Amino acid sequence: MDADAIWLAYNSAENVGDFETMGSLVAADLDVAVNGQPAVGSAQDDSDAMRELRAVYPDYRRQVDETLAVGDRAVVRWRMSGTSSRPGVPDLDVAGCSIVTVTNGVMSSAYLYYDGAALDAVLEAAAKERP
């Protein structure tokens, strides 16, 4: 599969909470940076983060607006959305862009760029509401 096809398959699995498929599409040592800062250092970290996000936003979706692929890399413009399941935690509506590299048929690195303040505020509020 091409880099964009792998990312799109991952996104489709993410949108339905298929963690097994998500895990099969990323390297065990997946390296993710968000707005230039290290954020995820393994497939397990990625799974844990997505499970937490889906716990707060059970109807979480990431809509794909555009993809571009060159060789082993893909650039994807997207929008995350979801309705909060926790009182005091705002609904999710964040636009962003991912640049991913595929090695040996799985995503090995990803750089995500988005309005960090918007998502950070949502995640901070969710952490405060966590039982």
Contacts in CASP RR format, 6 or more apart in sequence:
PFRMAT RR
TARGET T0000
AUTHOR 0000-0000-0000
METHOD contacts of the structure
MODEL  1
MDADAIWLAYNSAENVGDFETMGSLVAADLDVAVNGQPAVGSAQDDSDAM
RELRAVYPDYRRQVDETLAVGDRAVVRWRMSGTSSRPGVPDLDVAGCSIV
TVTNGVMSSAYLYYDGAALDAVLEAAAKERP
1 9 0 8 1.000
1 105 0 8 1.000
2 69 0 8 1.000
2 71 0 8 1.000
2 74 0 8 1.000
2 102 0 8 1.000
3 69 0 8 1.000
3 71 0 8 1.000
3 72 0 8 1.000
3 73 0 8 1.000
3 74 0 8 1.000
3 100 0 8 1.000
3 101 0 8 1.000
3 102 0 8 1.000
4 67 0 8 1.000
4 68 0 8 1.000
4 69 0 8 1.000
4 74 0 8 1.000
4 76 0 8 1.000
6 25 0 8 1.000
6 74 0 8 1.000
6 100 0 8 1.000
6 102 0 8 1.000
6 105 0 8 1.000
6 106 0 8 1.000
6 107 0 8 1.000
7 67 0 8 1.000
7 74 0 8 1.000
7 76 0 8 1.000
7 98 0 8 1.000
7 100 0 8 1.000
7 102 0 8 1.000
7 107 0 8 1.000
8 64 0 8 1.000
8 67 0 8 1.000
8 76 0 8 1.000
9 21 0 8 1.000
9 25 0 8 1.000
10 21 0 8 1.000
10 22 0 8 1.000
10 25 0 8 1.000
10 26 0 8 1.000
10 107 0 8 1.000
11 62 0 8 1.000
11 64 0 8 1.000
11 76 0 8 1.000
11 78 0 8 1.000
13 19 0 8 1.000
13 21 0 8 1.000
13 22 0 8 1.000
13 25 0 8 1.000
14 22 0 8 1.000
14 50 0 8 1.000
14 62 0 8 1.000
15 60 0 8 1.000
15 61 0 8 1.000
15 62 0 8 1.000
17 50 0 8 1.000
17 54 0 8 1.000
19 47 0 8 1.000
19 50 0 8 1.000
19 51 0 8 1.000
22 46 0 8 1.000
22 47 0 8 1.000
22 50 0 8 1.000
23 43 0 8 1.000
23 46 0 8 1.000
23 47 0 8 1.000
24 106 0 8 1.000
25 106 0 8 1.000
25 107 0 8 1.000
26 43 0 8 1.000
26 46 0 8 1.000
26 106 0 8 1.000
26 107 0 8 1.000
26 108 0 8 1.000
27 43 0 8 1.000
27 103 0 8 1.000
27 104 0 8 1.000
27 106 0 8 1.000
27 107 0 8 1.000
27 108 0 8 1.000
28 42 0 8 1.000
28 43 0 8 1.000
29 41 0 8 1.000
29 42 0 8 1.000
29 43 0 8 1.000
29 108 0 8 1.000
30 40 0 8 1.000
30 41 0 8 1.000
30 42 0 8 1.000
30 43 0 8 1.000
30 45 0 8 1.000
30 46 0 8 1.000
30 107 0 8 1.000
30 108 0 8 1.000
30 109 0 8 1.000
30 110 0 8 1.000
31 38 0 8 1.000
31 40 0 8 1.000
31 41 0 8 1.000
31 108 0 8 1.000
31 109 0 8 1.000
31 110 0 8 1.000
32 38 0 8 1.000
32 39 0 8 1.000
32 40 0 8 1.000
32 41 0 8 1.000
32 45 0 8 1.000
32 46 0 8 1.000
32 109 0 8 1.000
32 110 0 8 1.000
32 111 0 8 1.000
32 112 0 8 1.000
33 39 0 8 1.000
33 110 0 8 1.000
33 111 0 8 1.000
33 112 0 8 1.000
34 112 0 8 1.000
34 113 0 8 1.000
34 114 0 8 1.000
34 116 0 8 1.000
35 112 0 8 1.000
35 113 0 8 1.000
35 114 0 8 1.000
35 116 0 8 1.000
36 111 0 8 1.000
36 113 0 8 1.000
39 112 0 8 1.000
40 46 0 8 1.000
40 49 0 8 1.000
40 110 0 8 1.000
52 126 0 8 1.000
53 60 0 8 1.000
54 60 0 8 1.000
55 85 0 8 1.000
56 84 0 8 1.000
56 85 0 8 1.000
56 86 0 8 1.000
56 89 0 8 1.000
56 122 0 8 1.000
56 123 0 8 1.000
56 126 0 8 1.000
57 82 0 8 1.000
57 83 0 8 1.000
57 84 0 8 1.000
57 85 0 8 1.000
57 91 0 8 1.000
57 92 0 8 1.000
58 83 0 8 1.000
58 85 0 8 1.000
59 82 0 8 1.000
59 83 0 8 1.000
60 80 0 8 1.000
60 81 0 8 1.000
60 82 0 8 1.000
60 92 0 8 1.000
61 80 0 8 1.000
61 81 0 8 1.000
61 82 0 8 1.000
62 78 0 8 1.000
62 79 0 8 1.000
62 80 0 8 1.000
62 81 0 8 1.000
63 78 0 8 1.000
63 79 0 8 1.000
63 80 0 8 1.000
63 81 0 8 1.000
64 76 0 8 1.000
64 77 0 8 1.000
64 78 0 8 1.000
65 77 0 8 1.000
65 78 0 8 1.000
65 79 0 8 1.000
66 76 0 8 1.000
66 77 0 8 1.000
67 74 0 8 1.000
67 75 0 8 1.000
67 76 0 8 1.000
67 77 0 8 1.000
68 74 0 8 1.000
68 75 0 8 1.000
68 76 0 8 1.000
69 75 0 8 1.000
72 101 0 8 1.000
72 102 0 8 1.000
72 103 0 8 1.000
73 99 0 8 1.000
73 100 0 8 1.000
73 101 0 8 1.000
73 102 0 8 1.000
74 98 0 8 1.000
74 99 0 8 1.000
74 100 0 8 1.000
74 102 0 8 1.000
75 97 0 8 1.000
75 98 0 8 1.000
75 99 0 8 1.000
76 97 0 8 1.000
76 98 0 8 1.000
76 100 0 8 1.000
77 95 0 8 1.000
77 96 0 8 1.000
77 97 0 8 1.000
78 95 0 8 1.000
78 96 0 8 1.000
78 97 0 8 1.000
78 98 0 8 1.000
79 93 0 8 1.000
79 94 0 8 1.000
79 95 0 8 1.000
79 96 0 8 1.000
80 92 0 8 1.000
80 93 0 8 1.000
80 94 0 8 1.000
80 95 0 8 1.000
80 96 0 8 1.000
80 114 0 8 1.000
80 119 0 8 1.000
81 91 0 8 1.000
81 92 0 8 1.000
81 93 0 8 1.000
81 94 0 8 1.000
82 91 0 8 1.000
82 92 0 8 1.000
82 93 0 8 1.000
83 91 0 8 1.000
83 92 0 8 1.000
84 90 0 8 1.000
84 91 0 8 1.000
84 92 0 8 1.000
84 122 0 8 1.000
84 126 0 8 1.000
86 125 0 8 1.000
86 126 0 8 1.000
86 129 0 8 1.000
87 129 0 8 1.000
88 125 0 8 1.000
88 129 0 8 1.000
89 122 0 8 1.000
89 125 0 8 1.000
89 126 0 8 1.000
89 129 0 8 1.000
90 121 0 8 1.000
90 122 0 8 1.000
90 125 0 8 1.000
92 119 0 8 1.000
92 122 0 8 1.000
93 118 0 8 1.000
94 114 0 8 1.000
94 115 0 8 1.000
94 116 0 8 1.000
94 118 0 8 1.000
94 119 0 8 1.000
94 122 0 8 1.000
95 114 0 8 1.000
95 115 0 8 1.000
96 112 0 8 1.000
96 113 0 8 1.000
96 114 0 8 1.000
96 115 0 8 1.000
97 112 0 8 1.000
97 113 0 8 1.000
97 114 0 8 1.000
98 110 0 8 1.000
98 111 0 8 1.000
98 112 0 8 1.000
98 113 0 8 1.000
99 110 0 8 1.000
99 111 0 8 1.000
99 113 0 8 1.000
100 107 0 8 1.000
100 109 0 8 1.000
100 110 0 8 1.000
100 111 0 8 1.000
101 107 0 8 1.000
101 108 0 8 1.000
101 109 0 8 1.000
101 110 0 8 1.000
102 108 0 8 1.000
END
